[in-house]
């Protein structure tokens, strides 16, 4: 599938089949994440794969939604603040870098026939405590991964003329 088709097929999946995700697919996805670019190549991130039942239950405490609990795999995507690049004017780039890497994850998963969803509205402090994240580490995004039980609905996007400006 070409990139435009991939972008059109990627959506926020909120229902997953109970089918397990193959290890080879997870390895492929995480290799795509590993290759994501970052400011000054700092790679200020850590990705935790959550597959065991006890860790899934802990993670679901951080985002208690029925649909979220249906995924067979989760990823906690964290920013390592002591490793992120900081621009001369003080702008930290960890949020940008993690976003690039997470979208690599989501697009790679889509290519593999899997669904994902960005989850940012979770209890980050509880996640930090339950998963013993280090002081410099901020859980930025939770990503459920699995075979979709729902289907892509029509995407609504702004018209091109509203988002692209010529001189």
Buried (B, 14 or more C-beta within 10 A) or exposed (E): EEEEEEEEBBBBBBBBBEEEBEEEBBEBBBEBBEEBEBBEEBBBBBBBBBBEEEBBEBBBEBBEEEBBBBBBBBBBBBBBBEBBBBEEEEEBBBBBBBBBBBBBBBBBBBBBEBBBBBBEEBBBEBBBEBBEBEEEBBBBBBBBBBBBBBEBEEEEEEEEEEEEEEE
